[in-house]
Amino acid sequence: MHSGLAYFITFFVIVISVFVTLFFKYELEQMFREKKSVIAFHICNLIITFMVSVGAYAVMTVYLFGKSFKLFPITVILLFMILPIYILGHFAFEKYKFVYQKYRTTGNEKVVVLNEKYLKKKRSAKFKQYNALAKEDRSHNAAKSRRRL
């Protein structure tokens, strides 16, 4: 009973850490201007996710349930939990990345295609109201600065 609950909570920790690490991988690839996925980032993501999941499982079993655990069987079980989640998360993230990309570029950094889905996104009413207030504030401040001169 206790180990099932520990695995269930560890599953959620794995899912969260996979998506956080994939997001960081995407940002690092953009920062380094990599066009293709870098295998070193995937390996680092898997190691980070594995360490987080082992830590979560250890905390659940040792501190909350008061039981000891053996590292080798837990390692194998957690790896078999992490790998499918990471692969599915990677494919979902790649699909999301290309669907909501503003534009695509060629090798010499020229814009080839503007994404229609991105252009059709509606902006919320809150931003329209915020922009109207900002324009009003700018015109009000501009009038004050003209009076000083």
Phi, psi and chi 1 to 4 in degrees:
 res  aa     phi    psi   chi1   chi2   chi3   chi4
   1 MET       -  -48.4  171.7   66.3 -176.3      -
   2 HIS   -68.4  -39.7  -65.0  -65.9      -      -
   3 SER   -69.4  -33.4   63.6      -      -      -
   4 GLY   -63.9  -41.5      -      -      -      -
   5 LEU   -66.6  -38.2 -178.5   62.1      -      -
   6 ALA   -65.2  -41.9      -      -      -      -
   7 TYR   -66.3  -37.1  -77.2  122.2      -      -
   8 PHE   -64.0  -45.6 -174.7   71.9      -      -
   9 ILE   -69.5  -37.0  -67.7  173.0      -      -
  10 THR   -64.5  -33.6  -54.9      -      -      -
  11 PHE   -59.1  -45.2  172.8   77.1      -      -
  12 PHE   -65.6  -37.3  -74.8  113.2      -      -
  13 VAL   -64.0  -40.3  169.0      -      -      -
  14 ILE   -63.3  -46.4  -70.6  170.9      -      -
  15 VAL   -60.6  -45.4  169.8      -      -      -
  16 ILE   -64.4  -45.1  -68.4  168.2      -      -
  17 SER   -68.6  -32.6   67.2      -      -      -
  18 VAL   -63.6  -47.5  161.3      -      -      -
  19 PHE   -70.2  -33.4  -76.6  106.7      -      -
  20 VAL   -67.1  -45.1  167.5      -      -      -
  21 THR   -67.7  -35.6   56.6      -      -      -
  22 LEU   -66.0  -36.9  -77.9  172.4      -      -
  23 PHE   -64.6  -44.0  177.7   74.5      -      -
  24 PHE   -64.0  -37.5  -75.5  141.0      -      -
  25 LYS   -62.2  -43.0 -179.5 -172.9   86.8   61.4
  26 TYR   -63.3  -42.3  174.5   67.2      -      -
  27 GLU   -66.9  -38.8  -67.5  -64.0  -36.3      -
  28 LEU   -65.8  -39.7  -76.2  172.3      -      -
  29 GLU   -64.6  -36.8  -74.0  173.9  -11.2      -
  30 GLN   -68.3  -39.6  -80.5 -173.1  -22.6      -
  31 MET   -65.3  -39.6 -172.5  171.5   63.5      -
  32 PHE   -88.8    2.2  -66.6  125.2      -      -
  33 ARG    55.2   45.9  -64.2 -175.3 -179.8  164.6
  34 GLU   -84.9  133.8  -64.7  -70.5  -26.4      -
  35 LYS   -86.0  -32.1  -61.5  -63.6 -179.9 -167.7
  36 LYS  -112.0  163.0  -66.2 -177.9 -178.3  178.0
  37 SER   -69.3  136.1 -173.9      -      -      -
  38 VAL   -96.3  126.2  179.8      -      -      -
  39 ILE   -66.3  -30.7 -167.9   73.0      -      -
  40 ALA   -63.9  -35.8      -      -      -      -
  41 PHE   -66.4  -36.8  -69.2  148.7      -      -
  42 HIS   -65.5  -43.0  -72.9  -65.6      -      -
  43 ILE   -63.3  -44.1  -67.1  169.8      -      -
  44 CYS   -62.5  -40.4  -70.5      -      -      -
  45 ASN   -62.4  -42.6  -74.2  -10.2      -      -
  46 LEU   -65.7  -39.4  -72.3  172.5      -      -
  47 ILE   -66.1  -43.6  -69.1  170.7      -      -
  48 ILE   -63.4  -45.1  -69.3  168.3      -      -
  49 THR   -63.2  -39.2  -56.1      -      -      -
  50 PHE   -64.4  -44.2  175.6   70.8      -      -
  51 MET   -63.5  -40.7  -69.5 -172.6  -44.0      -
  52 VAL   -65.9  -41.5  167.9      -      -      -
  53 SER   -69.6  -38.8   64.3      -      -      -
  54 VAL   -64.7  -40.9  167.9      -      -      -
  55 GLY   -62.6  -42.6      -      -      -      -
  56 ALA   -65.1  -42.0      -      -      -      -
  57 TYR   -67.1  -39.9 -174.1   81.3      -      -
  58 ALA   -63.9  -43.1      -      -      -      -
  59 VAL   -63.1  -41.6  166.6      -      -      -
  60 MET   -64.6  -46.0  -68.3  -65.1  -63.9      -
  61 THR   -78.2  -43.7   55.3      -      -      -
  62 VAL   -78.7  -49.4  173.3      -      -      -
  63 TYR   -87.2  -36.6  -67.2  111.4      -      -
  64 LEU   -88.1  -39.7  -67.1 -179.8      -      -
  65 PHE  -101.2  -12.4  -58.0  132.7      -      -
  66 GLY    72.3   23.5      -      -      -      -
  67 LYS  -110.5  158.2  -65.9 -175.9  176.5 -177.1
  68 SER   -95.1  162.7   63.7      -      -      -
  69 PHE  -138.2  152.8   72.5   97.4      -      -
  70 LYS   -99.0  134.0  -63.7  179.3 -177.9  174.5
  71 LEU   -70.9  -39.4 -170.9   59.3      -      -
  72 PHE   -63.9  -51.1 -178.4   71.8      -      -
  73 PRO   -63.8  -35.1   -9.3   14.5      -      -
  74 ILE   -66.3  -37.7  -59.3  -53.1      -      -
  75 THR   -60.3  -46.8  -58.2      -      -      -
  76 VAL   -65.2  -45.2  173.4      -      -      -
  77 ILE   -63.6  -45.0  -67.5  169.5      -      -
  78 LEU   -67.4  -36.4  -70.3  177.1      -      -
  79 LEU   -63.5  -40.4  -77.8  176.9      -      -
  80 PHE   -69.5  -20.6  -79.9  118.0      -      -
  81 MET   -82.1  -39.3  -74.9  174.7   65.9      -
  82 ILE   -72.3  -45.3  -69.4  169.4      -      -
  83 LEU   -58.3  -49.7  -73.7  176.1      -      -
  84 PRO   -65.5  -36.9   -3.6    6.1      -      -
  85 ILE   -65.5  -41.1  -65.3  169.1      -      -
  86 TYR   -67.0  -42.1 -173.1   81.4      -      -
  87 ILE   -64.8  -46.5  -68.4  169.2      -      -
  88 LEU   -63.7  -40.3  -71.0  173.8      -      -
  89 GLY   -65.6  -37.5      -      -      -      -
  90 HIS   -64.2  -46.1  172.1   68.2      -      -
  91 PHE   -65.5  -38.9  -72.2  136.5      -      -
  92 ALA   -65.5  -40.0      -      -      -      -
  93 PHE   -68.9  -38.6 -160.4   83.8      -      -
  94 GLU   -64.7  -40.3  -72.0  -65.7  -40.8      -
  95 LYS   -65.1  -43.9 -178.8 -179.3  176.6 -174.4
  96 TYR   -63.3  -39.9  171.1   78.7      -      -
  97 LYS   -63.2  -41.3  179.8  172.9   73.5  173.1
  98 PHE   -80.9  -28.2  -74.6  121.3      -      -
  99 VAL   -71.5  -41.0  167.8      -      -      -
 100 TYR  -103.9   22.0  -68.5  105.9      -      -
 101 GLN   -76.8  137.8 -158.8  172.9   31.0      -
 102 LYS   -64.2  -42.3  -66.4  179.6 -174.0  179.4
 103 TYR  -159.0  168.0   52.3   85.4      -      -
 104 ARG  -117.6  145.7  -66.2 -167.5 -176.5  164.6
 105 THR  -119.6  162.8   59.3      -      -      -
 106 THR   -93.0 -174.6   59.2      -      -      -
 107 GLY   -64.2  -30.0      -      -      -      -
 108 ASN   -96.3   24.2   57.5   -1.0      -      -
 109 GLU    65.6   29.4  -59.4  -64.6  -35.0      -
 110 LYS   -97.3  141.3  -68.4 -175.2  179.2  178.8
 111 VAL   -73.3  126.5  174.4      -      -      -
 112 VAL   -98.5  -53.6  175.9      -      -      -
 113 VAL  -134.2  128.4  178.4      -      -      -
 114 LEU   -84.9  137.6  -71.3  174.1      -      -
 115 ASN   -81.3  120.4 -167.7  -10.3      -      -
 116 GLU   -67.3  -35.4  -68.7 -179.2   25.2      -
 117 LYS   -63.0  -38.5  -71.8 -177.1 -179.6 -179.8
 118 TYR   -68.6  -38.3 -176.4   81.1      -      -
 119 LEU   -70.6  -29.1  -65.5  175.0      -      -
 120 LYS   -82.9   -6.7  -71.4 -178.8 -178.4  177.9
 121 LYS   -59.3  132.4  -87.4 -173.6  176.3  178.6
 122 LYS   -87.8  138.9  -66.8 -176.4  179.3  178.5
 123 ARG   -85.8  144.3  -61.5 -173.9 -173.1 -102.4
 124 SER   -73.9  162.3   68.1      -      -      -
 125 ALA   -67.5  -26.8      -      -      -      -
 126 LYS   -61.4  -40.4  -72.6 -168.2  -69.8 -171.9
 127 PHE   -70.6  -34.5  -67.9  124.1      -      -
 128 LYS   -63.3  -43.4  -71.3 -180.0 -177.1  177.0
 129 GLN   -65.7  -40.8 -177.2 -178.6    7.4      -
 130 TYR   -62.9  -43.9  176.9   78.0      -      -
 131 ASN   -65.1  -38.0  -72.0  -23.4      -      -
 132 ALA   -64.6  -40.7      -      -      -      -
 133 LEU   -66.2  -37.0  -69.7  172.9      -      -
 134 ALA   -67.5  -40.2      -      -      -      -
 135 LYS   -65.3  -40.8  -73.3  178.6 -176.5  175.1
 136 GLU   -64.2  -41.3 -178.3  180.0  -53.5      -
 137 ASP   -65.8  -39.9 -172.3   44.9      -      -
 138 ARG   -63.5  -44.0 -106.2 -171.9  -66.6  167.4
 139 SER   -67.3  -34.7   64.9      -      -      -
 140 HIS   -67.5  -43.2 -176.3   66.0      -      -
 141 ASN   -69.4  -33.9  -74.5  -22.2      -      -
 142 ALA   -65.7  -37.5      -      -      -      -
 143 ALA   -66.2  -37.6      -      -      -      -
 144 LYS   -65.6  -41.8  -78.2 -176.6  179.1  178.8
 145 SER   -68.5  -30.3   63.8      -      -      -
 146 ARG   -69.1  -33.2  -82.0 -172.7 -120.3  139.3
 147 ARG   -69.3  -31.5  -72.4 -176.2 -158.4  145.4
 148 ARG   -67.8  -33.7  -72.7 -175.5 -157.5  157.3
 149 LEU   -75.7      -  -64.0  173.3      -      -
